[in-house]
Amino acid sequence: MGNKKILICDDEEGIRESLKLVLCDHYDLIVVDSGEQALHTLANTKDIGVMLLDIKMPKVNGLDILKETRSKYPHVKIIMVTGYRSVETAAEASRLGASGYVIKPFKSEEILETVDGLFRH
Amino acid sequence: MDYFVISAFLNTVTSAACCGFVLLSSPRSKITRTFSIFTFFVFLWSGFYFLWATSNNQTDALVLGRLINAAALFIPPSFFHFCCHLLNKYKDHSTLIRNVYIFNFLFLPLAFTPLYIDHAGPISMFPYWPFPGKLYFILVLEYATLIGYSLYMLVEEIKSSSGKECRKLKIIFFALAVGFLGGATNFLPSYRIPVIPFGNAFVMMYVLAVAYAIFKYQFMDIKITLKRSLVYTILITLITLFFCLLVYFAEHVIKEIVGYRSFFISIAAIAMIVLTFTPLKNLIQGILEKYLFRGSFVEITEENEMLRRQVTQTERLRSVAILASGMAHEIKNPLTALKTFSEYLPQKMDDKEFLKKFSPIISNEINRIDALVHELLDFARPAPVCLKPVNVHALLDNTLEFLSNDLIKHKIRVTKNYRLDPLLSVELDQNQFKQAFLNILLNSMEAMPGGGELSITTAFSAAPEYIAIKIQDTGTGINPEDLAHIFDPFFSKKDQGTGLGLSITHEIVRNHRGRIFVEGQSGKGTAFIIELPVLSPL
């Protein structure tokens, strides 16, 4: 996988900064705070390999962004980052094509391992 | 002698029945548990009394006399224990109660020696009355002090209480006076005062009256159980009495005529019991309904008000559970930031950039958790109506926030059409309206099991000085014949619904001088429209 850039999409500043802190030493990061911005960034940036995406966001929720990204940018692997430990939501995310599902509050190794795993493949 | 045999037998049956029924009806309540302990000792006292009254030699009578008084020793502390729980004063007297129980258990071996009951001998109509020893005064002392103090506590509580509580305590006080005075008549022959203890029969009335008082005024939900237990207790008592009289008749009259005891009499008695059981039960049930459980207009109003408060609180707790679940997810975001910060802090302690960036974030996230917890606590705590200017949009958003995960899970899309001035506030009770909105939103979510659209619109109403909030779903809708009943209490078409959510919402809106309407038809979704006055509603 040649694209080493990661797109972080979360409406919460605390989560965005946390993910930046965990990943900034290892990857190039682009950080946005809404689904619309994520889609806009994906349309204008070619080498994004992985997107970390929150599910619960105002206006457009993460599952809708996931669906659209998978159909328009199938090369982008998507990890859902959510506080909702629901089997149904995880199954739905998987059905829509999510490559990973991380529950908040996460450990830094958990994020790194999941992202590294996707890049290795 | 027959009076004492029968009254002791009836006391035994009544106290055993009360002990069992009361305990089974509400085994977790400390009031019912201590009442059962107390009735258990009354049962032991009565049972031994019955056996003593039927004993025909001095040795048996002495042993049974000691057993009667050993059981009697635990009646005052167990009654006091019950009274303390009933009056919510257990903490004040727990040491005293524990010490008296310990003392009585330690004293128990002495209760079977002449120090407690010296001998059994004749007095008045009793051939083997158990006469006290030197330590018998302990029983009298416990009776006088503990029962006296319980009486004093009850009087003090009656003085400071009113309404239903006062009536309950008065019944218990009356029962206490009658029952203990009746039981205490047994002390008289013990001290060679030639008064026959005819008060024994009042013990049964006393146990029944206290049980009645506890249930009628304390546990409305198990009133039916008590009713049934009372019916069967009285029924068994009457049948036993009837059977005893019949056997007495057979022994004393028929035997004199025919020269032997006829087995036919027992068969006839059993046949009569079988034949009269159901009509007698119905008769007793009717009498109890009419005189004991019907209640005055004031009592019924108070009971209804109490039940209304209970169901409202139940529904509120359901909302609390939903909010708590939403909050648990909401709290995970600030926790994530805190967790990452604490994880990196040891290695980035000297990194000024890191500290500068995370310090305000952490402070904000802690405040956010604090606000969430307070919000839930404020919502859960029953509080008087608190009217203050509230931004309806913010309140709707806040309520939706708690449901957001469920909305995503159920594939429900939310569209907001807020047409009111964003700065407009309406005077209302925020917590009550959060519950009102929550009930409608939950109703809408349940109407869209396979997903759908939820549209929330705010605007000025056609009526002047009113705002309108419309919550519309694309769910299963409501049948035309159900529309008129949708806000009726306990009206529910769902398997697990209480039927109270929308009824409570209706009441909340009405209490704010607002109006609520429902529109919709089967298969075409439902719309709830709330209209609220912009000016102070009360």
Interface residues (C-beta under 8 A of the other chain):
Chain A: E12 E13 G14 I15 E17 S18 L21 V22 I55 K56 N61 L63 G83 Y84 S86 E88 T89 I103 K104 P105 F106 K107 S108
Chain B: H329 E330 I331 K332 N333 P334 L335 T336 A337 L338 K339 T340 F341 E343 Y344 F354 K357 F358 I361 N364 E365 S404 N405 I408 K409
